[in-house]
């Protein structure tokens, strides 16, 4: 989820952009805008930066393993082809 400081900043910017007459109700508006933002963002399928970094590391390790396995399969295929060539 987003950092609460980001929410506060966004709410502050939205409330300051409202007409002066409405700004009298600023505290109530801030609470309502914040609640609406949190509700809307909670419905999105978001991950934290930490979760993203962990999954990126897992993906990088998986790609390394895949590359090693592809190289190993290539070597085995070459060895198999060489064995067939000598058998013929």
N, C-alpha and C positions, 0 to 999 in steps of 0.2 A: 504494500500500500504506500501511498505517498507520505512524505514527511509532513508532520503537522505544521511545520513552519511554512511549507508550500501552500497548504490550505489557508493558513492565516493571511499570507501575502495575497493570494488570489481573492479571498473574501474582502480584504481591505481595498484592493484595487477596484473590485466590482462595486462596493458600497460607496467609494469616493466618486465613482462615475455617475452616481444617481443624482437626480435634481436636488437642490438645496432643501425644498420642502419635505422631501422624503427622508433626508438625512437625519431629521429629528428622531426618527424611529430606527436609527442606525444599529443599535445593539440587537434589537429584535430581528432586523433584516439580516445582520451578520449571522445570527444563530440559524435562521431559516436557510440562508444561502449555503452555509457550511453543511447543514444537514442534507440539503439537496445534492450538493457536490459529493459528499461521502456516500450517499445512497446510490447515486449514478455510477460512481467509480467502483463501488463494491460489486455492481452487477457485471463489470468488465472482468475478463479473465487475465488479471495482471499478476505478475510475480515481482518479488523484491529483487533488488540489485544483487543481493547475496545469492539468492536462488539462481538467478541468471548466470552469475559468475561460476557457481558450482557446476551447473549444467554445461557451460562452455568448456570448462576443464575436462569434464567427462567426455564430451564430444571430441575434444582434441586428443585425448588418450585413445579413444576408440578409433579415430582416423589413423593414428600412428600404428595401432595394432593391425588395422585393416591393410595398411601399406606393407607391413612386414609379412602378413599372410599372403598378400598378392605376390610379393617377391618370392616367397617360399614355394607357392604353387607354380610360379614361372620356372623356378629351378627344377622342381620335380617333373614338370612337363618336358623340359629340355632333356633331363636325364632319361625319361621314358622314351622320348624320340630317339635319343642316341642309342639306347638299348635295342630298340626296334631296328635301327639302321645296321647295327652290328650283327643282329640275328638273321638278317636277310642276305 
